[in-house]
Amino acid sequence: MKTITRSVLPVFGLIFLTLSCKTKDVAPEALRNDLLKKTTGPAVVGDRIEFAYAIGTTEGDLKNVKAEASIVGGTGTGFTRFSWFTNRNTGVDQPVQTAADTITNGATSTANIIDVATNKAVTLRYYYYPTEEAKGKDVTFRFSGTSSTGKEVSFQSPAYRVSRMDMKRSLALVDGAKAYVSIADMAVYTKAEVEQNNLANKIDFIYIYRATLGTGNFAFGHALVAPSNADYLKDVTLPTGLAKPRTLIDKRVDVKDAQLRNTTGFDVYIDDIDLQQTTFPNAADFAYGLTADQGAFVKTADGAYAAYVYVNSVNNTAKSMTISIKRLKLN
Amino acid sequence: MNPGYKQEMTKTMKSSILHKFFGLLTLVALLSCSKDPIDENGLLITGRSQCFMTFFDLLGSDHRTVLVSGQTVIDTTAMTVTAVARYGTNMLRLKPYCSVVTDAIVEPTMGIWTDYSQPQKYTVVSGNRLVRKTYTVTVTVQK
């Protein structure tokens, strides 16, 4: 009896294990979709968020797709007409048109799939441009698509917080000309413009270029100098009545913000929290020796704004610099 | 000899050997767990009595050195460090770091933003924590 039990039990065990591991075959849905947020940086007004919305069917044809944003997007929001594939010979992504009639009406964007006989599965790009109204708010997206069989699928995105920062790209500075920068205005002025438009109280720093400076002719280069710094501005004829605020300027060489750089291949981003939490203990009122890809955290003398000023390029011959700015209002 | 008595003796001997073995094992285990002395920061206190600084540098807000190359002098007899900062250096916000002889430590801790418009003092403490030498760091700026 014992022997029989010993022989039979393992057999039952094996059968039980086999049965327990068997999975049920579930027929996949004929119409399916998925969503990928391609943008990794913060959602900033002046830049866009990019999504890749994929949809495919095994029954009938794809008909159209729709994206509904919880907050109306700015100009440029909507689907594009193209899907992309990588050319295996060159490694370069190339577009192929898979959609038409891309329309954005309010918060809703739509597109019709074309060449449906072959386009049984497509991935379309959807761009969303945050607006001033969306600053500091969460925005969500509901993507959906239909097929010729009347079926519909949808994908609800998580919520994305739109940054409170302002961003301005490519401000051209020229020593002795367009050299007066206002963080409040996110603009650069000439001496005459400062005087004519009564901007004497709005200038936070001045751009100068001096190859060398000091009695020993020490290297100096491209610099951002607060009006309070008399040493480096002694040879500059300042606008009449220019206020002398001590703007705090803290140089950085390794903060290559991808959005301010405005090129692909970089994934460092200044976000709201960086400008909120950056402290300026004993910070200087100038930054010198600046070259491309460097920058400085800046805090206005009245404490109203914190900003990151990124140097896009410098030109020693033309004594010029191109900067981009991310700014956050602190109070 | 009584066989019962012999069996009892063998049992007692085995037990004694086992007790000695485990006792030895416990001693080894205890010895292996003994710790070298450490200071209040968890750093090892060793037998070394050497006490001197070998290298000194200052970083600006961009985490790049502000010192002019070849101008830093460490005098281990006078216990001074003199260095020259580049023209335009913000002396109010500099981050110092240094190298010291093996096992020695520095008080107060370096690596924090410090005002170098005035000379700063740092004490090098030997590995055995018995020798202390206070260095005065003086930095001038190119004018």
Interface residues (C-beta under 8 A of the other chain):
Chain A: L213 G214 T215 G216 F218 A219 F220 D250 K251 R252 V253 D254 P281 N282 A283 A284 F286 Y288 G289 Q294
Chain B: G60 S61 D62 H63 R64 R86 Y87 G88 N90 L92 R93 W113 D115 Q142 K143
